[in-house]
Amino acid sequence: MEAQVWTSDDLGSNSSSGYSVDEQVVEGACWEEASKDTIKKTTKPCPHCQIPVEKNGEGCMHMKCPQPQCKFEWCWTCGLEWNCNCMGDDWFD
């Protein structure tokens, strides 16, 4: 779904509604929404601390949370703590 962007031209410079539109705020909000969509599509939350983690490329499914306080090791495919089964079943997709 694409966000609709309103500009001051849409409202008129002397809008009778009394509202004004800050173009920089509109632009920032659109970029922020696009960033959130990208993060949602390309990451999975760490099962331990929930921060978004991005898998780099096609390789191994063994993930290690980049959060210094966490460092939880888990399987990208099943989401469980990395274990012997993951090594056999989900090492590569």
N, CA and C atoms as a LAMMPS dump frame, in Angstrom:
ITEM: TIMESTEP
0
ITEM: NUMBER OF ATOMS
279
ITEM: BOX BOUNDS ff ff ff
-5.0000000000000000e+02 5.0000000000000000e+02
-5.0000000000000000e+02 5.0000000000000000e+02
-5.0000000000000000e+02 5.0000000000000000e+02
ITEM: ATOMS id mol type element x y z
1 1 1 N 0.841 -1.169 0
2 1 2 C 0 0 0
3 1 3 C 0.888 1.236 0
4 2 1 N 0.649 2.124 -0.904
5 2 2 C 1.458 3.321 -1.025
6 2 3 C 0.826 4.441 -0.217
7 3 1 N 1.652 5.154 0.543
8 3 2 C 1.154 6.265 1.348
9 3 3 C 0.828 7.45 0.451
10 4 1 N -0.245 8.129 0.759
11 4 2 C -0.603 9.329 0.006
12 4 3 C 0.089 10.511 0.66
13 5 1 N 0.724 11.323 -0.161
14 5 2 C 1.47 12.466 0.336
15 5 3 C 0.733 13.734 -0.04
16 6 1 N 0.47 14.571 0.94
17 6 2 C -0.168 15.863 0.705
18 6 3 C 0.89 16.939 0.788
19 7 1 N 0.858 17.855 -0.1
20 7 2 C 1.801 18.972 -0.075
21 7 3 C 1.039 20.26 0.163
22 8 1 N 1.79 21.332 0.381
23 8 2 C 1.138 22.623 0.586
24 8 3 C 0.373 23.045 -0.657
25 9 1 N 0.791 22.589 -1.836
26 9 2 C 0.069 22.892 -3.068
27 9 3 C -1.329 22.276 -3.048
28 10 1 N -1.434 21.089 -2.44
29 10 2 C -2.734 20.425 -2.361
30 10 3 C -3.705 21.204 -1.472
31 11 1 N -3.171 21.816 -0.429
32 11 2 C -4.011 22.534 0.524
33 11 3 C -4.149 24.01 0.186
34 12 1 N -3.233 24.509 -0.606
35 12 2 C -3.223 25.941 -0.891
36 12 3 C -2.42 26.66 0.17
37 13 1 N -1.745 27.696 -0.21
38 13 2 C -0.861 28.377 0.737
39 13 3 C -1.636 29.072 1.847
40 14 1 N -2.835 29.489 1.612
41 14 2 C -3.67 30.12 2.634
42 14 3 C -4.899 29.253 2.873
43 15 1 N -4.667 28.048 3.271
44 15 2 C -5.762 27.094 3.444
45 15 3 C -6.767 27.6 4.465
46 16 1 N -8.023 27.448 4.157
47 16 2 C -9.071 27.884 5.078
48 16 3 C -9.158 26.982 6.305
49 17 1 N -8.54 25.788 6.209
50 17 2 C -8.576 24.868 7.351
51 17 3 C -7.631 25.303 8.459
52 18 1 N -6.676 26.174 8.136
53 18 2 C -5.715 26.611 9.139
54 18 3 C -4.541 25.669 9.311
55 19 1 N -4.488 24.592 8.524
56 19 2 C -3.395 23.638 8.625
57 19 3 C -2.298 24.004 7.643
58 20 1 N -1.07 23.752 8.036
59 20 2 C 0.046 23.904 7.106
60 20 3 C 0.799 22.582 7.069
61 21 1 N 1.506 22.364 6
62 21 2 C 2.23 21.114 5.82
63 21 3 C 3.715 21.421 5.721
64 22 1 N 4.494 20.777 6.565
65 22 2 C 5.947 20.928 6.517
66 22 3 C 6.478 19.865 5.57
67 23 1 N 6.98 20.284 4.429
68 23 2 C 7.447 19.361 3.391
69 23 3 C 8.54 18.42 3.9
70 24 1 N 9.425 18.916 4.747
71 24 2 C 10.504 18.072 5.273
72 24 3 C 9.96 16.972 6.179
73 25 1 N 8.947 17.289 6.961
74 25 2 C 8.331 16.28 7.833
75 25 3 C 7.648 15.208 6.987
76 26 1 N 6.956 15.636 5.93
77 26 2 C 6.289 14.691 5.038
78 26 3 C 7.309 13.76 4.398
79 27 1 N 8.384 14.331 3.869
80 27 2 C 9.428 13.538 3.219
81 27 3 C 10.052 12.556 4.207
82 28 1 N 10.353 13.019 5.417
83 28 2 C 10.941 12.15 6.437
84 28 3 C 10.017 11.014 6.822
85 29 1 N 8.729 11.308 6.95
86 29 2 C 7.755 10.276 7.317
87 29 3 C 7.667 9.205 6.244
88 30 1 N 7.708 9.617 4.977
89 30 2 C 7.655 8.64 3.877
90 30 3 C 8.886 7.744 3.89
91 31 1 N 10.065 8.342 4.103
92 31 2 C 11.288 7.535 4.157
93 31 3 C 11.266 6.6 5.354
94 32 1 N 10.772 7.081 6.481
95 32 2 C 10.711 6.245 7.672
96 32 3 C 9.791 5.051 7.451
97 33 1 N 8.656 5.269 6.829
98 33 2 C 7.717 4.189 6.546
99 33 3 C 8.335 3.173 5.579
100 34 1 N 9.028 3.667 4.555
101 34 2 C 9.692 2.773 3.6
102 34 3 C 10.767 1.947 4.299
103 35 1 N 11.5 2.556 5.223
104 35 2 C 12.533 1.83 5.972
105 35 3 C 11.91 0.736 6.831
106 36 1 N 10.8 1.052 7.481
107 36 2 C 10.117 0.047 8.305
108 36 3 C 9.645 -1.124 7.459
109 37 1 N 9.13 -0.844 6.274
110 37 2 C 8.683 -1.911 5.373
111 37 3 C 9.847 -2.797 4.953
112 38 1 N 10.978 -2.188 4.624
113 38 2 C 12.168 -2.95 4.219
114 38 3 C 12.658 -3.822 5.361
115 39 1 N 12.721 -3.273 6.559
116 39 2 C 13.169 -4.039 7.724
117 39 3 C 12.234 -5.226 7.96
118 40 1 N 10.94 -5.003 7.838
119 40 2 C 9.964 -6.075 8.053
120 40 3 C 10.138 -7.205 7.03
121 41 1 N 10.458 -6.853 5.78
122 41 2 C 10.576 -7.835 4.709
123 41 3 C 11.906 -8.58 4.699
124 42 1 N 12.979 -7.975 5.213
125 42 2 C 14.318 -8.555 5.055
126 42 3 C 14.956 -9.037 6.352
127 43 1 N 14.243 -8.954 7.454
128 43 2 C 14.818 -9.376 8.731
129 43 3 C 13.865 -10.308 9.471
130 44 1 N 14.417 -10.947 10.493
131 44 2 C 13.611 -11.716 11.445
132 44 3 C 14.033 -11.258 12.837
133 45 1 N 13.104 -11.244 13.791
134 45 2 C 13.492 -10.831 15.143
135 45 3 C 14.303 -11.924 15.839
136 46 1 N 15.293 -11.49 16.591
137 46 2 C 16.035 -12.447 17.427
138 46 3 C 15.031 -13.069 18.389
139 47 1 N 14.996 -14.403 18.482
140 47 2 C 14.027 -15.048 19.382
141 47 3 C 14.234 -14.703 20.855
142 48 1 N 15.415 -14.208 21.196
143 48 2 C 15.719 -13.908 22.594
144 48 3 C 15.42 -12.46 22.963
145 49 1 N 15.875 -11.488 22.126
146 49 2 C 15.711 -10.067 22.484
147 49 3 C 14.806 -9.295 21.525
148 50 1 N 14.401 -9.908 20.427
149 50 2 C 13.446 -9.356 19.464
150 50 3 C 13.974 -8.247 18.554
151 51 1 N 15.289 -7.924 18.585
152 51 2 C 15.756 -6.904 17.64
153 51 3 C 15.807 -7.515 16.239
154 52 1 N 15.575 -6.722 15.199
155 52 2 C 15.625 -7.248 13.829
156 52 3 C 17.044 -7.685 13.457
157 53 1 N 17.148 -8.876 12.864
158 53 2 C 18.439 -9.415 12.429
159 53 3 C 18.331 -9.718 10.94
160 54 1 N 19.314 -9.265 10.187
161 54 2 C 19.327 -9.494 8.746
162 54 3 C 20.293 -10.613 8.413
163 55 1 N 19.837 -11.558 7.609
164 55 2 C 20.693 -12.648 7.137
165 55 3 C 21.488 -12.134 5.951
166 56 1 N 22.78 -12.318 5.995
167 56 2 C 23.666 -11.808 4.958
168 56 3 C 23.883 -12.87 3.889
169 57 1 N 23.15 -12.762 2.802
170 57 2 C 23.367 -13.662 1.676
171 57 3 C 22.688 -15 1.805
172 58 1 N 23.211 -15.96 1.055
173 58 2 C 22.587 -17.276 0.913
174 58 3 C 23.138 -18.338 1.848
175 59 1 N 24.171 -18.062 2.591
176 59 2 C 24.896 -19.092 3.328
177 59 3 C 24.146 -19.786 4.441
178 60 1 N 24.865 -20.108 5.452
179 60 2 C 24.432 -20.884 6.605
180 60 3 C 23.241 -20.244 7.32
181 61 1 N 22.414 -21.076 7.935
182 61 2 C 21.243 -20.62 8.681
183 61 3 C 21.575 -20.309 10.141
184 62 1 N 22.844 -20.501 10.527
185 62 2 C 23.282 -20.252 11.902
186 62 3 C 23.411 -18.744 12.115
187 63 1 N 22.572 -18.209 12.979
188 63 2 C 22.56 -16.774 13.247
189 63 3 C 23.083 -16.498 14.647
190 64 1 N 23.73 -15.337 14.785
191 64 2 C 24.164 -14.875 16.097
192 64 3 C 23.688 -13.433 16.24
193 65 1 N 22.887 -13.176 17.252
194 65 2 C 22.334 -11.845 17.461
195 65 3 C 23.466 -10.828 17.581
196 66 1 N 23.365 -9.725 16.833
197 66 2 C 24.423 -8.713 16.875
198 66 3 C 24.366 -7.811 18.114
199 67 1 N 23.288 -7.902 18.879
200 67 2 C 23.142 -7.076 20.079
201 67 3 C 24.175 -7.525 21.113
202 68 1 N 25.101 -6.639 21.533
203 68 2 C 26.169 -7.043 22.464
204 68 3 C 25.67 -7.678 23.761
205 69 1 N 24.517 -7.245 24.255
206 69 2 C 23.983 -7.802 25.501
207 69 3 C 23.331 -9.158 25.297
208 70 1 N 23.077 -9.544 24.059
209 70 2 C 22.33 -10.772 23.784
210 70 3 C 23.241 -11.879 23.237
211 71 1 N 23.703 -11.73 22.016
212 71 2 C 24.559 -12.717 21.327
213 71 3 C 23.931 -14.107 21.234
214 72 1 N 22.6 -14.187 21.294
215 72 2 C 21.886 -15.462 21.205
216 72 3 C 22.166 -16.114 19.852
217 73 1 N 22.456 -17.419 19.841
218 73 2 C 22.7 -18.161 18.606
219 73 3 C 21.459 -18.976 18.283
220 74 1 N 20.962 -18.81 17.047
221 74 2 C 19.688 -19.412 16.671
222 74 3 C 19.661 -19.786 15.204
223 75 1 N 18.64 -20.562 14.835
224 75 2 C 18.467 -21.034 13.467
225 75 3 C 17.513 -20.103 12.726
226 76 1 N 17.972 -19.57 11.587
227 76 2 C 17.15 -18.67 10.767
228 76 3 C 15.868 -19.367 10.301
229 77 1 N 15.959 -20.652 9.999
230 77 2 C 14.824 -21.385 9.446
231 77 3 C 13.758 -21.703 10.495
232 78 1 N 14.167 -22.304 11.609
233 78 2 C 13.17 -22.744 12.601
234 78 3 C 12.993 -21.764 13.755
235 79 1 N 13.94 -20.845 13.954
236 79 2 C 13.825 -19.852 15.016
237 79 3 C 14.185 -20.35 16.399
238 80 1 N 14.638 -21.604 16.482
239 80 2 C 15.027 -22.169 17.779
240 80 3 C 16.506 -21.918 18.055
241 81 1 N 16.886 -22.108 19.322
242 81 2 C 18.298 -21.995 19.669
243 81 3 C 19.087 -22.977 18.806
244 82 1 N 20.246 -22.534 18.289
245 82 2 C 21.059 -23.366 17.413
246 82 3 C 21.442 -24.643 18.141
247 83 1 N 21.202 -25.803 17.481
248 83 2 C 21.477 -27.099 18.107
249 83 3 C 21.914 -28.102 17.044
250 84 1 N 22.165 -29.323 17.458
251 84 2 C 22.635 -30.375 16.544
252 84 3 C 21.642 -30.644 15.417
253 85 1 N 20.347 -30.606 15.697
254 85 2 C 19.346 -30.824 14.652
255 85 3 C 19.42 -29.746 13.587
256 86 1 N 19.602 -28.517 14.012
257 86 2 C 19.719 -27.413 13.047
258 86 3 C 20.932 -27.634 12.154
259 87 1 N 22.008 -28.098 12.731
260 87 2 C 23.229 -28.333 11.951
261 87 3 C 22.982 -29.351 10.855
262 88 1 N 22.13 -30.359 11.139
263 88 2 C 21.848 -31.38 10.144
264 88 3 C 20.747 -30.982 9.181
265 89 1 N 19.693 -30.376 9.708
266 89 2 C 18.514 -30.106 8.908
267 89 3 C 18.539 -28.759 8.183
268 90 1 N 19.06 -27.731 8.846
269 90 2 C 18.924 -26.378 8.325
270 90 3 C 20.249 -25.678 8.061
271 91 1 N 21.349 -26.428 7.945
272 91 2 C 22.65 -25.785 7.754
273 91 3 C 22.628 -24.867 6.537
274 92 1 N 22.139 -25.387 5.415
275 92 2 C 21.953 -24.572 4.206
276 92 3 C 20.542 -24.824 3.705
277 93 1 N 19.922 -23.8 3.158
278 93 2 C 18.586 -23.972 2.582
279 93 3 C 18.674 -24.306 1.129
